[in-house]
Amino acid sequence: MTAQGLLRSLSNTTSPIPAGLSLPEIIITRRTRTHSMNGRIGDEVHEGVVKFFCRSRGHGFMDDDDDPFPVFMHISDIEGEYIPRKGDRVRYQVCPMPPRFDKPQGVHIQIIDFTPEVHKKWSEKETPEELKEDLEAMKEERELSEQLKGPGPLCNTSGLSPHRRPSSGIGTIPEHELIGTNGTA
């Protein structure tokens, strides 16, 4: 059975995960990031603070020091052996997140300043206390996703693709050049 067939068969059964808590269909991880996606990673290194991270779901958000829009972080992009905690300072690069490429995703994430709480390694099992923290993170995520609905900060508001060449002819000829010298078409 293929992976898609398995997913279809599982989707017909009742999921133990409530519908509001399921992951989005497309999450580009380090493993699945294509060469063209790697080309979209910005050269600029950002710093920020972990807003929340849910270990059981494998993702969270960071607050950038220079940008008020939260940055998505995925488990596969975190470098190092420790699990990030709320309040940790991190250093990362930004990549636009598909499918619309209008919201930022942090990549090559490194924890540069740990909070005073004990940090667990990825290899350690989750404790009941960590599961409670994950539930709080999920609540924060629901609240944040309500605030972030709609286009993100990387959205092109001109209506044209940001990758369209100016020579494509769309909207590049001024109207006065289309009308003849005597004012008629």
C-alpha positions, 0 to 999 in steps of 0.5 A: 500500500502506498503512503497516499493509500494509507492516508486515505484509509486512515482518513475514513476512520475516526481520528483520535485528534480533534479536527481543530488540532490537526496539522496543515496539509503542507509543511515543508521540512528540511527533509522535503525542502526542494532545491528551489525552496532552499534558494528562497532562504534569506541570507540575513540572520535573524534573532528572536525569542521562542513564543511557544513550542509544542514538542508533541506536535513538532512546531511552534512560533518565534517572535522576531526582534525586528518584525512584529509578525510571528515566525513559524518553526518546525522540529526539523529545522532546529539544530542542536540536541535540546528542545526549545522552551518558551523564552529561549533566544534563537538565531535563524534564517527565514524562508517563505512558507508554501503554498502562498509563500506569504508567511515566514518560516524559520530555518537553521534555528539555533538556541543561543540563550537558554531560559533558566528552566531545565532543558530536555534533550530530544532523546528523552521521553516527554513527562506529564509536565511537558504534556501540560506545557504542550496543551498550553502551547496548543491553546496559544497556537489556536489564539494565534492562528485566529489572529494570523488569518489572511495574507501574511507579511510576505504577501504581494499586494499588487495582484501580480506575481512577484516573479513576473518579468516586467517584459511580460506585457501585463500592465507595462504599457502606459495608456497614453501610448496606446492612444494615437497622437490625435487622441483616438485609438 
